[in-house]
């Protein structure tokens, strides 16, 4: 199996914006979180469809940080100005994306 293609985003707000836009189009999505080599990785898995011989190649959009964010959800509000926060639950009027904590880095994700 070919390893995933990694795509590091500038910061956690870019990753939150990516998942919020996916949710707003009616697609279910979640962030994965795992610790690897003393760093915390937050990411979302996608699939590269119909690109020459790369059909089904996994993509891993991610952000790496020295410490974990507090919360089980990333919350995004896109009104007059964008707001992003982490919380233990959901809030009315906010897009809530669950964070799934993995015990270890997935085998097919190369960092």
N, C-alpha and C positions, 0 to 999 in steps of 0.2 A: 504494500500500500504506500502510495506517495504521501509524504508529509504535507501538512497544510501550508499554504502561503501566508506569511504573516504580514500584517499591515498595521503599524503602530500609529495611533492617532496622537495629535498634539497634547491634548489633556482630557481629563475625564468628562468635561463638558461636551467635547466633540463626540465621544462615545455615547453619552446620554442623548444627545441630539439625534444620533443615528438610530438608536433603538426607539426613541419617541416617534420619529417619522415613520418607522416601520409599523408601530402600533397604530398610529393614526390612519394608516392605509388598510387597517383591518387584519393585519397579520399578527399572530401570537409570537412573542419573542421574550427572551430572558437574557440576563447577563450571567456569565460564569465567573467565579472567583476561585483562584487557587494560589498557594504559596509555592515558590520554587527558588532555590538558592537565596533564601532570605529576602526575597522581593515578593510583592503582592501583585498579581496579574488580574485585571478585570477585562473581560472580552465578550465578544459575540461571534458565534460561528455562522458562517454563510456558505453557500455552495456556488461555485463557478460553473454555470451551465452553458453548454453549447459554444465553447471556445476551442476550436480545433480539436486536438486530442485530449483536452483537459476536462471533459465532461464529468461532472460530479466532484471536481477538485475542491476540497474544503478550504475556505478562507477564514482567517482568524484576525478580526479587527480587535486591537487591544490597547490598553493603557497600563503601564507599570508604575508602581509607587513603592516607597519604603515601608509604608504602614497601611493597614486595612482601614477602609472607610466604615463608619458606624452606621449600621442599618441593614435591613433585609430587603429594602426597596430603594431604587433610585427614582426620585420624583421629578417630573419636568412640567413646568407651567409655561405656556407660550401665549401670553397676553400682549400687552404693550411692550413689555420687556421679558426676556427669557429668565426663568429662575430654575435652578437645579439644586436639589438637596437629597440627602439620604435620610431614611426614616425606618422605624420599626413597623409601620403600617401605612395605609393609603390615606389620601386626603381628597375630599370632593373637589372637583375642578382641576385636578392634577392628573397627568399621565403617570401611572405607576408601573414600573417594570421590576419584576422580582429578580433578586440576586441569588443564584444557586451556588453554594459553596461546595467545591469538589475537594476530595481528600488529597488528590495529587494531580499533577499536570497530565492531561490526556496524552496518550502515547503518540498520536498523530500530529500533535502541536509541537513544532520546533521553535524554541526561543533562543 
